[in-house]
Amino acid sequence: MNPYEGWVTLSVDAPPRGQEVYLVEALRRVGARVVEPSPEGGYVALFTPGATRSGGFLPQVRAAVRAATSLRDPELRLGQIGAEDWAGRRASELRPLPVGTRLLVAPEGSEPGRSDAQAAPASGRLLLRLRVGTAFGTAEHPTTRLCLEALEQVVAPGSSLLDVGSGSGILSIAGALLGAGRVLGLETDPHACGEARANATLNGVSERVELRRVRVTGATRPTELVGEAHFDTVVANVERPVLLEVLDFAAGAVAPGGTLILSGVPRHEAEAPIAAAGDAGFFPLALRTKDGWWCGSFERQGGADAAR
């Protein structure tokens, strides 16, 4: 089976109120491609078939959930779902979502402002369409919304944006819709790259949004991937281990006077990226949280002069 033609689903009961963020993070750290609330209650995570074939898979998941939440004996239920079935189900569950003051994120095929009362007050917003898939980034997750709100504050017409770990391409596309003249998205996963390119085309910004499949490591220097180019805004919304690994790369790609936006970690883990940004020569402009998740916007110490 092509791993992207079907998925293994893992259903988990909901933890006590307030622990949802820890459950989601635990499942992502054991390899879940997507973690979403389940219509039946609890949460459902998607894994590639290959990721679940090890005999130690379920014990590893159970240990991660127990370590992250107060669930002592979590019930784990495996299933299967086709990629098209998953996309169809998720598309039927999603509704147009106003984000910040300027954006409206809507699944492909929905009718924002007509049949959805939530979208009606969003008249005049920039419409960002998404073809529902499995790449991270649908604006449902708090870190995605926090990053979109941060981009609203800093992206200026004609500016440049680098999106490290672009997933569905939502942040790259938002940057272009907000006026960025050049956008580069970097992503390791070939499937996510395909989804991101399709979403860029869907939104009519493919000429300004370039999406590359690359792997950024702690040893990768910006000149290796983007040459001598620097970006007015660099955003990285990825889980904590990856965020800390790519932070030096992201910081090094920021143009003099530019902004570094970091997210992808729960609020209780924000201290590490804040400290790492400080070590890279940046100070915080805005630190915000939403539903237990964190996002920080940073500027280089000393402003534009310090980067020259």
ROPA-516884 format. One record per residue (C-alpha): x, y negated, z negated. Coordinates in steps of 0.02 Angstrom, whole numbers, plus 50000, padded with zeros to 5 digits. Last residue first. Layout:
% residues N
XYZ/...
END
This chain:
% residues 308
512494777649530/511334787649418/511534776749264/511114760749361/509374766649407/508754768449229/509984768249083/509554785949030/508674794449176/506784794049168/505634807649102/503824813349116/503314827549000/501924840549008/501284852148871/499944865448846/498814868248694/497194862648776/498024847348850/499654839448794/500594823748840/502364816848830/502654800648923/504234791048970/505454803348893/507334800548907/508464808549036/510344811749037/510404830549070/510594833748883/509004823948856/508084834648982/508714850148891/508084843348725/506364839848797/506384856848883/506744865748716/505564855548605/504064859148715/503844877048651/502424873348528/501494863748661/501414878748777/502564878448928/502304875149113/502804856949126/504194845149178/504084828849275/505704819849320/505514801849380/506614791049490/507654775649451/509154782949542/508534798149639/508114814349550/508924829949626/510124832649482/508694833649358/507864847549458/509464857649470/509834855149285/508064860449242/508054876249348/508514888749209/507554879849072/505984879649179/506224897749230/506274903749049/504824892149002/503554895549140/503504884149290/502864866749329/504394857749399/504144840249470/505444828949551/504954811149596/505934797949692/506934811749774/508784813349814/509554819049977/511404823549980/511044841050039/509344847849988/509714866049954/511564867749914/511734849149872/510484851649728/511674863649641/511134881349603/512004889049451/510464889849340/509544898249481/508434892049623/507834905349743/507204899249910/505644900350018/505424883050088/503864872450103/503924856050199/502504843850171/502394828350283/501834836750445/500804849550346/499714835850271/498024839550351/497254846850193/496954864150267/498704863750343/499474860750172/498374874650101/498974886950233/500784882250196/500494884950011/499684901950037/501144907850143/502404901250018/501454910249878/501634926649973/503494923650002/503804921149815/505344910749776/504604893449802/505304876249844/504154862149899/504814846949992/503754831350015/504164816050120/503064800850146/502194801749978/500504793249988/499384800749854/498804813949979/500624818950006/500944820649820/499334830449798/499904842549933/501564845649845/500664847649678/499394860049749/500654870249847/499904886749791/501514890549697/502694875649716/504104881449604/505154865649614/504124851849695/505224837849766/504344821449806/504824806449913/504064789049918/503144781250067/501654775649964/502044777349778/501964793049671/502214788249489/500574787749391/499564799249501/500974811949489/500754812549300/498894816249318/499274830249440/500584836949320/499354837149175/498034845649284/499264859249333/499824861649153/498004863149096/497614877749212/496024875449312/496904864449437/497054879449556/498934881949544/499774898949533/499744909249693/498394922649696/497214916049828/495844903049840/496034891549989/496224874749907/495534857849961/496154841549888/494894827449908/495534810049864/494204801949758/492874790349829/491404799049747/491974808249590/490354804949495/489504818449601/490814831849569/490094838449406/488344838349479/488834850849613/487634851949759/488124836649858/489644827949783/490844841949824/490134854949944/491214870449925/491964879450075/493774878750021/493914876849834/493884859049768/495154847749682/494564829649665/495934816849639/496024798349597/495684795149413/496434810449332/495734826849397/493944829149458/493554847749479/492514854949620/491844871849559/492674888849550/491714904949516/491214908949696/492994905849755/493654917549620/492524931749677/492944929449860/494814928449827/494764944149720/493754953649849/494944948149986/496464954049887/495664970749847/495344975049665/496004988549550/495734992949368/496664994349203/495874991349033/496904985748883/496094985548711/497164975248593/497584983848428/498314970448314/497594955148401/498334940948296/499184933648450/500904932148531/501794947248458/500254958348475/500014952948656/501834956348699/501824973348613/500244978448706/500974972848871/502574982748843/501594998048785/500524996648943/502014995649062/503135008748982/502615022649099/503195011749243/501975010349386/501244993649333/502414981549422/502314991449584/500444989049598/500644970049594/499874962849437/498294952649408/497714947549234/495934947249169/495414938249011/494054940248879/492234939048925/491274947749065/491584933149183/493444935349143/494534920449101/496034919949217/497834926049217/498724927049385/500364934949439/500564944249276/502384949349251/502644952649066/502944934149035/501314929249117/500354940548999/501174932748846/500854915048909/499004918648934/498854926448761/499744911848678/498614899148763/497074908648708/497574908148525/496474893548473/494904904148455/495304922048406/495954932848549/494894937048702/494874955348749/496084960548884/495744966349062/497194971749173/496894971449359/498014980249484/498004971249649/497694974949832/498294969550004/499744959549931/500704974649867/500594982650041/500005000050000/
END
